[in-house]
């Protein structure tokens, strides 16, 4: 009787716990809205049927008879940045790492759904600039070397401007780019003449890792009695002027030599690309589109010049802030200098990619994640961008003999990336010393839901980004002269791209 009583007692206690666990799992993996709940959990291996039924994902009835679906993309890399240890396309086995295991589960789920095998056409992290040459060589030879690519942005100009290299994505009936696992801003902004050859979304883990954020040292915020940064964002008051005020409150000449340099405590650490990143996040465009969905150079404007003055005045104030681009004597100043400086409470802000976050997880002081500031309080939304050096775009080579099969598989990969990988990314990047930062989850929702794109940065027409790199490096707002010098080459490159798109 005692044994029976104990068994009944165990069931009485366990049943509600199991029910709660199942309910919690439903909340943790419900990402159909494109946002992640602040209750997202590390273990989302058993996403509930209810969530799948509510999703717009509708698999087709198909058996691909063991087809080896090869994805060209990042090979895992054992280097200084933890983030690049993942191949977003492939995981050989479960290891206990949340992101690795989410990639593994996504692939196994899709493999079972369509009776396929997913494999990697590996591309080296250290040779990102050479990806286009490798992939285009196989396409030019007519080789069916890979089914789809997750290609880094810095290689996309050659991929996109090589005639007949890629398949137009909107023409594939099994690929529905209106689904929430595709970044709808990229669908809208990256087309030319209503033709789209590359897109990004939840399938791109490096799109998330490459997204640029402002890291904030919470210890220094508290130590100096600064305003609560998350609340500034919520209230719409997170601006460059507000960031500047906070920087000036924290900067200090620690060694007493009368100047602020790399040996002192600074406000924000940035780099030469930070100026253009900030302008784009602030809603400024390098190109717009006409009624025919064709790109047009936006060029210089009074608003752009004023925005440059605002951002440049903050980032290049050498009495307060520090430019990593000016730091010498290191093999990689971002890893060897800037990361330790932020970690050691000698910088209030660090303006860099989410890639950095995994290397900060053991930082003793608490840190948070913020979107890029608004140019002014009148700016409607916070914008964010991802670095073309890490952001990957999904594309399909013209040598793929069955685009409809590829579309169906990529839809399944996109959906299951949203279902498994995106929650794991949130969990890993906002968990610090076993404590979850719910404010940073909220900030990440804002950041990843408001990414902006510009054809000029993906095509690199006339090296247009160099205008802003020169302004930053020289600390001189000569934007009018920069556009005057480069505008003919930029417009010629745009016209050439349009001609190729209309063929």
Secondary structure, 3 states (H helix, E strand, C coil): CHHHHHHHHHHHHHHHHHHHHHHHHHHHCCCCCCCCCCCCCCCCCCCCHHHHHHCCCCCCCCCCCCEEEEEEEECCCCCCCHHHHCCCCCCCCCCCCHHHHHHHHHHHHHHHHHCEEEEEEEECHHHHHHHHHHHHHHHHCCCCCCCEEEEEHHHHHHHHHCCCCECCHHHCCCCCCCCCCECHHHHHHCCECCECCCECECCCHHHHHCEEEEEEEHHHHHHCCCCCHHHHHHCCCCEHHHHHHHHHHHCECCCCCCCCCCCCEEEEEECCCHHHHHHHHCCCCCEEECCCCCEEECCCCHHHHHHHHHHHHHHCCCCCCEEHHHCCCCCCHHHHHHHHHHHCCCEEEEEEEHHHHHHHCCCCCCEEEECCCECCCCCCCCCECECCCCCEEEECECCCCCHHHHHHHHHHHHHHHHHHHHHHHHHHHHEECCEECHHHHHHHHHHHHCECCCHHHHHCHHHCHHHHHHHHHHCCCCHHHHHHHHHHHHHHHHHHHHHHHCC
